[in-house]
């Protein structure tokens, strides 16, 4: 009999495929033989100098309590409420913002605030591979809802069919990882109308968790609508890790929709602090909170990302790959030749090119490319992609 809790085992099982891939995908490969590692959204060039300078400036203490315990500090919350309000056209106030250890910490906070053991959370398929493990760690139940085949748009009918009396949250990830699709205001309004109807039927609100860490990484001028604009029972998670291409910089937030009923809003505000403490002090480090005013104004080169997207998408489409052209994120999603993602990614790996098989997203027919590789890496990968068709 295992000494581990059932939820620890269930959480481990939910992410086992990802960990096995992460720990083995470059086994036996010498670094000099790697042409391009296009798997995870990691940086391959030095970080933004302005970001480094902003953090370095906040490492110098200005008072005796500079490195004292920090929760959600007033200054970064005020900065974020103003910036988020201007960005989304909604009247956020500082009390609506909980500072967290990245978007991951914000997602964990939302799950802790809203889910009891046995409660259900609907997650997109394909979708980020950490939703299920985070839910299982809380004895909650992930319920996959496939996106529309071919377009990867939200399928409101499929989501409605997945709802039960135990449903408490529907996760909406826009722009969507791994496909890069951005959901229209019309589709989100359709989802909101359905959730209002089902919430009334069950006598309690079904929440949307709007997972928005790629919100500011968009291409071709595609507009963005947050579900919070059309559905009051929405929580938003965000991370600075994507726009700064610094996933090891653990700072983000959970935001409460300003139009949420006041009683529900006050309950969430009051419970956030204790849930973050109980969840292992889920707050960003002090220097990162001090730097938020600067970080808000920074971005990697979105134009360069778009050029890399266009280069890869154009080449692969020309060679017969079936690709989804991303409207946002820094990923490119496509169908593996002959629908065999594992075999395809192995053929690429044999020639020093590494991409992520769709098995990690429960889509064994597909694959994902990270556009965070350098332009030189992408050029080096192209002959290998052409040969692998």
Secondary structure by P-SEA (a helix, b strand, c coil): cccccaaaaaaaaaaaaaaaaaacccccccccccccccccccccccccaaaaaaaaaacccccccccccccccaaaaaaaaaaaaaacccccccccccccccaaaaaaaaaaacccccbbbbbccccccaaaaaaaaacbbbbbbbcccccccccaaaaaaaccccccbbbbbcccccccccccaaaaaaaaaaaaaaaaaaccccccccccccccccccbbbbbccccccccbbbbbbccccccccccccccccccccccaaaaaaaaaaaaaaaaaaccccccaaaaaaaaaaaaccccaaaaaaaaaaaaaaaaaacccccccccccbbbbbcccccaaaaaaaaaaacbbbbccccccccccbbbbccccaaaaaaaaaaaaaac
